[in-house]
Amino acid sequence: MAMLDFSGRSPFEGFSKLNIQERRAALKKIAGLSDDEIRVLEGGASSLSVETAEHMIENVVGVFSLPLGIATNFLIDERDVPIPMAVEETSIVAAASAAAKWIRRNGGFHTRAIGRLIIGQIQFPSITAPEAFEEKVNAAAEDLIDTANQVVPNLVSRGGGVREIKVRLLERPDQRTMAVLHVLCDPCDAMGANLINQICEGLKKPLEVLTGEQVGLCILSNLVDTKMVEATCEIRDIEPTLGRAIEEATLFANLDPYRCATHNKGVMNGIDPILIATGNDWRAVEAGIHAYVALGGEFRGARPAAFQQDYRSITHWEYTGDVLKGRLLAPIVVGTVGGVTKIHPTANTCLKMLGVSKAEDLARICAAVGLGQNFAALRALCGEGIVRGHMRLHATNLAIAAGAAGHEVATVEERLRKETRITLSRAKEILSDVRDSVPAVPPV
């Protein structure tokens, strides 16, 4: 996709007003999709088949569909990016698009990657001489790294592989010592779970021979604070009252874990749908991010005294000098090769749509969308309130849930949006009124 100046017209201008066929045609042009890839988005035979699903998991009985929408207006590192989001919750795509439009006219999002290494763990449940153990491992570190890289020669040939081995000593409740080796590996553009697990298993026997101790678990860690991404934005055309309110909302999240859990869930509303659409492990990313912020996030070891908890916000908003500045810093470990990203036709198409080939670029996009989604939620909370805005967008779902037929949905939805009470019971009442107002058809 072409590089565009943020002051220019967005290629997605008016996208939401198109019908579904027109949206596909526009997306085909913007993202350079082929006819076959458009057919994948249409579903049917070109999308995930039961036969393919049979080889992905056990006890397959079918496939499950989610709506796939495009969040628009995202200018990320001076590139307009269509954001595929596989999600069932009303208002997420619309809110992200609206937030991105506002941020776009302020210069868009800027992102960077910090670190490239994932973590594998080799556990020794109880060791007899901790200092001697650590000395042996450190002395043999280079040989152990060579042994590890022999397990994954293809990864090494692509420029990846194990870079470092670190020893951690943990005190057990029974006063004995547990040792954990962190195996730090560059997975290139793979998420790397299978690779790092193989490496750790390959080191098990050599380490037992070297140390004379018995290995317990060999497994990756989803808390990858060695592979971070950052997204930032600045909003200059914002009312001071709203800017200060959003800053206060961040403070609320950092002081109260009950609020913080919901605050961070709102951020993940933007990240998870991209992970699902691209076939990535959203559960691993969720676990890693929440573990990271539970340790105090970037404030680890230097946490402000005002914060009364360790679990904190993934994002930070500060209103200063008439500018609202937003920042997200989190471990987002994804892949663009291997696994479901290549098996699933829709995931493959979504990766092409995003215009990424490197895992780092996908992670940076996720960070930007998470920050934008957070701004959308805080703007709604600090403005009209989350219920009113969400329920207006939820009117279509309520009309369908009330039992409206295809030709009745638009009428019920339109009337429901004007109501102060946007509920399922009110939707049923409106549907009843609509049907009562239709003249009876005389018998022939």
C-alpha positions as CSV (number, residue, x, y, z in Angstrom):
1,M,0.0,0.0,0.0
2,A,1.2,3.5,-0.8
3,M,2.7,5.8,1.8
4,L,0.2,8.7,2.4
5,D,0.5,12.1,4.1
6,F,-1.8,12.2,7.1
7,S,-3.1,15.6,6.0
8,G,-4.4,13.9,2.8
9,R,-7.7,12.1,2.2
10,S,-8.1,8.7,3.8
11,P,-8.6,5.9,1.3
12,F,-11.4,4.7,3.6
13,E,-13.4,7.9,3.5
14,G,-17.1,6.9,3.3
15,F,-16.3,3.2,3.7
16,S,-19.0,2.6,6.4
17,K,-21.7,4.0,4.1
18,L,-21.1,1.4,1.4
19,N,-23.0,-1.9,1.2
20,I,-21.1,-5.1,1.7
21,Q,-20.4,-5.7,-2.0
22,E,-19.1,-2.2,-2.4
23,R,-16.9,-2.5,0.8
24,R,-15.3,-5.7,-0.6
25,A,-14.7,-3.9,-3.9
26,A,-13.1,-1.0,-2.1
27,L,-11.0,-3.2,0.1
28,K,-9.8,-5.2,-2.9
29,K,-8.5,-2.0,-4.5
30,I,-7.0,-0.6,-1.3
31,A,-5.3,-3.7,0.0
32,G,-4.5,-5.3,-3.4
33,L,-6.5,-8.4,-2.8
34,S,-7.2,-11.0,-5.6
35,D,-10.5,-12.3,-6.6
36,D,-9.8,-15.5,-4.8
37,E,-9.0,-13.6,-1.6
38,I,-12.2,-11.7,-1.8
39,R,-14.0,-15.0,-2.2
40,V,-12.3,-16.2,1.0
41,L,-13.8,-13.2,2.8
42,E,-17.2,-14.1,1.4
43,G,-17.0,-17.5,3.2
44,G,-18.2,-20.7,1.7
45,A,-15.9,-23.2,0.0
46,S,-12.9,-20.8,-0.1
47,S,-12.8,-20.3,3.7
48,L,-11.9,-22.7,6.4
49,S,-13.3,-26.2,5.5
50,V,-14.3,-28.9,7.9
51,E,-11.6,-31.1,6.3
52,T,-8.9,-28.6,7.2
53,A,-10.4,-28.1,10.7
54,E,-10.2,-31.8,11.2
55,H,-6.4,-31.6,11.1
56,M,-6.2,-28.5,13.4
57,I,-7.9,-29.8,16.6
58,E,-9.4,-32.9,18.0
59,N,-13.1,-34.1,17.9
60,V,-14.1,-31.7,15.1
61,V,-17.8,-31.4,14.5
62,G,-17.8,-28.2,12.4
63,V,-16.5,-24.7,12.2
64,F,-17.5,-21.5,14.0
65,S,-17.9,-18.2,12.3
66,L,-17.3,-14.7,13.7
67,P,-18.1,-11.4,11.9
68,L,-15.1,-10.0,10.2
69,G,-15.0,-6.2,10.0
70,I,-12.6,-3.5,8.9
71,A,-11.6,-0.8,11.2
72,T,-10.7,2.2,9.1
73,N,-8.8,5.5,9.3
74,F,-5.7,4.0,11.0
75,L,-2.6,5.9,10.0
76,I,0.3,3.9,11.6
77,D,3.9,5.0,11.0
78,E,2.7,7.1,8.0
79,R,0.9,4.2,6.4
80,D,-2.8,3.8,6.0
81,V,-3.7,0.3,7.2
82,P,-7.0,-1.5,6.9
83,I,-7.5,-3.3,10.2
84,P,-9.3,-6.7,10.0
85,M,-11.1,-7.5,13.2
86,A,-12.9,-10.8,13.9
87,V,-15.2,-10.0,16.8
88,E,-18.8,-10.4,18.0
89,E,-19.1,-7.3,20.2
90,T,-21.1,-4.4,18.9
91,S,-19.4,-1.0,18.7
92,I,-15.7,-2.2,18.7
93,V,-15.1,-1.7,15.0
94,A,-17.0,1.6,14.8
95,A,-15.4,3.0,18.0
96,A,-11.9,2.1,16.8
97,S,-12.5,3.7,13.4
98,A,-13.9,6.9,14.9
99,A,-10.9,7.1,17.3
100,A,-8.5,6.5,14.5
101,K,-10.0,9.2,12.4
102,W,-9.5,11.7,15.2
103,I,-5.9,10.6,15.8
104,R,-5.2,10.5,12.0
105,R,-5.8,14.2,11.7
106,N,-3.3,14.7,14.6
107,G,-0.5,12.8,12.8
108,G,-1.6,9.2,13.4
109,F,0.1,6.5,15.5
110,H,3.8,6.0,15.9
111,T,5.2,2.7,17.0
112,R,8.5,0.9,17.6
113,A,9.6,-2.6,18.7
114,I,11.9,-3.0,21.7
115,G,13.7,-6.3,21.8
116,R,13.3,-9.5,19.7
117,L,13.9,-12.4,22.1
118,I,11.3,-14.9,23.4
119,I,11.9,-16.9,26.6
120,G,12.0,-20.6,27.2
121,Q,12.3,-22.0,30.7
122,I,14.1,-25.0,32.0
123,Q,13.2,-25.8,35.6
124,F,15.3,-27.6,38.2
125,P,12.8,-28.2,41.1
126,S,15.4,-28.4,43.8
127,I,19.2,-28.1,43.6
128,T,21.8,-28.9,46.2
129,A,24.4,-26.3,45.6
130,P,23.0,-23.1,44.0
131,E,26.3,-21.2,43.6
132,A,28.1,-24.2,42.1
133,F,25.1,-24.8,39.8
134,E,25.2,-21.2,38.5
135,E,28.9,-21.3,38.0
136,K,28.7,-24.5,35.9
137,V,26.0,-23.2,33.7
138,N,27.6,-19.8,33.1
139,A,30.9,-21.4,32.3
140,A,29.3,-23.7,29.7
141,A,26.9,-21.1,28.3
142,E,28.5,-20.8,24.9
143,D,28.5,-24.6,24.4
144,L,24.9,-24.8,25.6
145,I,23.9,-22.1,23.1
146,D,25.6,-24.1,20.3
147,T,23.8,-27.2,21.3
148,A,20.5,-25.4,21.4
149,N,20.9,-24.0,17.9
150,Q,21.7,-27.4,16.5
151,V,18.1,-28.3,17.5
152,V,16.7,-25.7,15.1
153,P,19.1,-25.4,12.1
154,N,16.4,-23.9,9.9
155,L,15.7,-21.1,12.3
156,V,19.5,-20.4,12.5
157,S,19.7,-20.3,8.7
158,R,17.0,-17.6,8.7
159,G,19.0,-15.4,11.1
160,G,17.4,-16.5,14.3
161,G,18.3,-18.8,17.2
162,V,19.3,-18.8,20.8
163,R,21.3,-15.8,21.9
164,E,21.7,-16.1,25.6
165,I,21.1,-18.3,28.7
166,K,20.5,-16.9,32.1
167,V,20.2,-18.6,35.5
168,R,17.5,-17.5,38.0
169,L,17.5,-18.9,41.6
170,L,14.1,-19.0,43.4
171,E,13.6,-19.7,47.1
172,R,11.1,-22.4,47.8
173,P,8.7,-22.3,50.8
174,D,10.6,-25.3,52.2
175,Q,13.8,-23.2,52.3
176,R,15.3,-25.2,49.4
177,T,16.3,-23.6,46.1
178,M,14.7,-23.9,42.7
179,A,16.7,-23.0,39.6
180,V,15.3,-21.8,36.3
181,L,17.2,-21.3,33.2
182,H,15.9,-18.7,30.8
183,V,16.8,-19.5,27.2
184,L,16.5,-16.3,25.1
185,C,15.8,-16.9,21.4
186,D,15.2,-14.9,18.3
187,P,12.3,-16.6,16.5
188,C,12.4,-14.3,13.4
189,D,8.8,-14.0,12.2
190,A,7.4,-17.0,14.0
191,M,5.5,-16.7,17.3
192,G,8.0,-19.3,18.4
193,A,6.2,-21.5,20.9
194,N,7.0,-24.8,19.2
195,L,10.6,-23.7,18.4
196,I,11.5,-22.7,22.0
197,N,9.8,-25.8,23.5
198,Q,12.0,-28.0,21.2
199,I,15.1,-26.1,22.2
200,C,14.4,-26.5,25.9
201,E,13.7,-30.2,25.5
202,G,17.0,-30.5,23.5
203,L,19.0,-29.0,26.3
204,K,17.4,-31.2,29.1
205,K,19.9,-34.1,29.0
206,P,23.1,-32.0,28.4
207,L,22.1,-29.8,31.4
208,E,21.5,-32.8,33.6
209,V,24.9,-34.3,32.7
210,L,26.6,-30.9,33.3
211,T,25.0,-30.1,36.6
212,G,24.2,-33.4,38.1
213,E,20.7,-32.1,38.8
214,Q,17.3,-33.3,37.5
215,V,15.2,-31.1,35.2
216,G,11.5,-30.7,35.9
217,L,9.6,-28.7,33.3
218,C,10.7,-27.4,29.9
219,I,8.3,-24.8,28.5
220,L,8.1,-21.4,27.0
221,S,7.0,-18.4,29.0
222,N,4.2,-16.1,27.8
223,L,5.5,-13.3,29.9
224,V,8.0,-12.0,27.3
225,D,9.3,-8.7,28.6
226,T,12.3,-9.2,26.3
227,K,10.1,-8.5,23.2
228,M,8.0,-5.4,23.7
229,V,6.2,-3.0,21.4
230,E,5.3,0.7,22.0
231,A,2.6,2.8,20.4
232,T,2.2,6.6,20.9
233,C,-0.1,9.3,19.7
234,E,-0.8,13.0,20.3
235,I,-4.2,14.7,20.1
236,R,-4.1,18.5,19.9
237,D,-7.7,19.3,18.9
238,I,-9.3,18.1,22.1
239,E,-11.4,20.0,24.6
240,P,-9.4,20.7,27.8
241,T,-12.2,19.2,30.0
242,L,-12.2,16.0,28.0
243,G,-8.4,15.8,27.9
244,R,-8.1,16.2,31.7
245,A,-10.9,13.7,32.2
246,I,-9.1,11.0,30.2
247,E,-5.9,11.7,32.2
248,E,-7.9,11.2,35.4
249,A,-9.4,8.0,34.0
250,T,-5.8,6.6,33.7
251,L,-5.1,7.5,37.3
252,F,-8.3,5.8,38.4
253,A,-7.2,2.6,36.6
254,N,-3.7,2.7,38.2
255,L,-5.2,3.2,41.7
256,D,-8.0,0.7,41.6
257,P,-7.6,-2.9,40.3
258,Y,-11.3,-3.3,39.9
259,R,-11.4,-0.4,37.4
260,C,-8.0,-1.4,35.9
261,A,-9.2,-4.9,34.8
262,T,-12.0,-3.3,32.8
263,H,-9.7,-0.6,31.5
264,N,-7.3,-3.2,30.2
265,K,-10.0,-5.3,28.8
266,G,-11.0,-2.3,26.7
267,V,-7.5,-2.2,25.3
268,M,-7.7,-5.9,24.4
269,N,-11.0,-5.2,22.6
270,G,-8.7,-3.7,19.9
271,I,-5.9,-6.2,20.0
272,D,-7.7,-9.6,20.3
273,P,-9.8,-9.3,17.2
274,I,-6.7,-8.7,15.1
275,L,-5.0,-11.7,16.6
276,I,-8.0,-13.9,15.9
277,A,-8.3,-12.6,12.3
278,T,-4.7,-13.4,11.7
279,G,-4.7,-16.8,13.3
280,N,-2.5,-15.8,16.3
281,D,-2.7,-17.1,19.8
282,W,-4.7,-14.4,21.5
283,R,-4.7,-16.3,24.8
284,A,-0.9,-16.2,25.0
285,V,-0.9,-12.4,24.3
286,E,-3.6,-11.8,26.9
287,A,-1.7,-13.8,29.5
288,G,1.6,-12.1,28.8
289,I,0.2,-8.6,28.9
290,H,-1.8,-9.1,32.1
291,A,1.2,-10.7,33.8
292,Y,3.5,-7.9,32.7
293,V,1.2,-5.1,34.1
294,A,0.6,-7.2,37.2
295,L,4.3,-6.8,37.9
296,G,4.0,-3.0,37.6
297,G,4.8,-2.8,33.9
298,E,7.4,-0.3,32.9
299,F,7.5,0.9,36.6
300,R,9.0,-2.3,37.8
301,G,11.6,-1.5,40.4
302,A,10.7,2.2,40.3
303,R,6.9,2.4,40.8
304,P,5.5,5.8,41.8
305,A,4.5,5.9,45.4
306,A,1.1,7.2,44.5
307,F,0.2,3.8,42.9
308,Q,-1.4,1.6,45.5
309,Q,-1.3,-1.6,43.5
310,D,1.0,-3.5,41.2
311,Y,-1.6,-4.4,38.5
312,R,-1.7,-1.3,36.4
313,S,-2.9,0.1,33.1
314,I,-1.4,-1.0,29.8
315,T,-1.8,2.5,28.5
316,H,-0.9,5.9,29.9
317,W,-2.7,9.2,29.0
318,E,-1.3,12.6,30.0
319,Y,-2.9,16.0,29.2
320,T,-0.2,18.7,29.3
321,G,0.2,21.9,27.3
322,D,-3.2,21.5,25.6
323,V,-2.0,18.2,24.2
324,L,-3.3,14.7,25.1
325,K,-0.5,12.2,24.8
326,G,-1.2,8.5,24.8
327,R,1.2,5.6,25.1
328,L,0.9,1.8,25.2
329,L,3.9,-0.4,26.1
330,A,3.3,-4.2,26.3
331,P,4.7,-7.5,25.3
332,I,2.8,-8.6,22.1
333,V,4.3,-11.8,20.7
334,V,2.8,-12.8,17.3
335,G,3.8,-14.6,14.2
336,T,3.3,-14.1,10.5
337,V,4.7,-17.6,9.4
338,G,3.8,-21.1,10.5
339,G,0.8,-22.4,12.4
340,V,-2.7,-21.2,11.7
341,T,-1.5,-18.1,9.9
342,K,-0.8,-20.2,6.9
343,I,-3.3,-23.0,7.3
344,H,-6.4,-20.8,7.6
345,P,-7.3,-19.1,4.3
346,T,-8.9,-16.1,6.0
347,A,-6.0,-15.5,8.3
348,N,-3.7,-15.5,5.3
349,T,-5.9,-13.0,3.5
350,C,-6.0,-10.8,6.6
351,L,-2.2,-10.7,6.9
352,K,-2.1,-9.6,3.2
353,M,-4.7,-7.0,3.9
354,L,-2.5,-5.5,6.7
355,G,0.4,-5.3,4.4
356,V,2.8,-7.0,6.8
357,S,5.3,-9.8,6.4
358,K,7.3,-9.4,9.6
359,A,5.9,-10.4,13.0
360,E,7.4,-7.2,14.5
361,D,5.2,-5.1,12.1
362,L,2.0,-7.0,13.1
363,A,2.8,-6.5,16.8
364,R,3.2,-2.8,16.3
365,I,-0.1,-2.5,14.5
366,C,-1.8,-4.4,17.3
367,A,-0.3,-1.9,19.8
368,A,-1.6,1.1,17.8
369,V,-5.1,-0.3,17.5
370,G,-5.1,-1.2,21.3
371,L,-4.2,2.4,22.1
372,G,-6.8,3.7,19.7
373,Q,-9.5,1.4,21.2
374,N,-8.6,2.6,24.6
375,F,-9.0,6.3,23.6
376,A,-12.4,5.4,22.1
377,A,-13.6,3.8,25.4
378,L,-12.3,6.6,27.6
379,R,-13.7,9.3,25.3
380,A,-17.1,7.6,25.6
381,L,-16.9,7.2,29.3
382,C,-15.8,10.7,29.9
383,G,-18.3,12.1,27.5
384,E,-21.8,10.7,26.9
385,G,-21.2,7.6,28.9
386,I,-20.5,4.1,27.6
387,V,-24.0,2.7,27.8
388,R,-25.7,5.3,25.6
389,G,-23.1,5.2,22.8
390,H,-22.8,1.4,23.0
391,M,-26.5,0.8,23.0
392,R,-27.1,3.0,20.0
393,L,-24.8,0.8,18.0
394,H,-26.4,-2.2,19.6
395,A,-29.8,-1.3,18.2
396,T,-29.6,-3.6,15.2
397,N,-28.8,-6.6,17.4
398,L,-31.7,-5.8,19.7
399,A,-34.0,-5.5,16.7
400,I,-33.0,-8.9,15.5
401,A,-33.2,-10.4,19.0
402,A,-36.7,-9.0,19.4
403,G,-37.8,-11.1,16.4
404,A,-37.8,-8.5,13.6
405,A,-37.9,-10.0,10.1
406,G,-35.4,-8.7,7.5
407,H,-37.8,-6.0,6.2
408,E,-38.6,-4.9,9.7
409,V,-35.1,-4.5,11.2
410,A,-34.3,-1.1,9.7
411,T,-37.6,0.4,11.0
412,V,-37.2,-1.0,14.5
413,E,-33.5,0.0,14.6
414,E,-34.3,3.6,13.5
415,R,-37.0,4.1,16.2
416,L,-34.9,2.4,18.9
417,R,-32.0,4.7,18.3
418,K,-34.2,7.7,19.2
419,E,-35.2,6.2,22.5
420,T,-33.8,7.1,25.9
421,R,-34.4,3.4,26.9
422,I,-32.5,1.2,24.5
423,T,-33.4,-2.3,25.7
424,L,-34.6,-5.6,24.4
425,S,-38.0,-5.1,26.0
426,R,-38.4,-1.7,24.3
427,A,-37.3,-3.2,21.0
428,K,-40.1,-5.8,21.3
429,E,-42.6,-3.0,22.1
430,I,-41.5,-1.1,19.0
431,L,-41.7,-4.2,16.9
432,S,-45.3,-4.8,18.1
433,D,-46.2,-1.2,17.2
434,V,-44.7,-1.6,13.8
435,R,-46.6,-4.7,13.0
436,D,-49.9,-3.3,14.4
437,S,-49.5,-0.3,12.1
438,V,-49.2,-2.4,8.9
439,P,-52.6,-2.6,7.2
440,A,-54.1,-6.0,7.1
441,V,-54.1,-7.6,3.6
442,P,-57.7,-8.4,2.6
443,P,-58.3,-12.0,1.6
444,V,-58.4,-12.7,-2.1
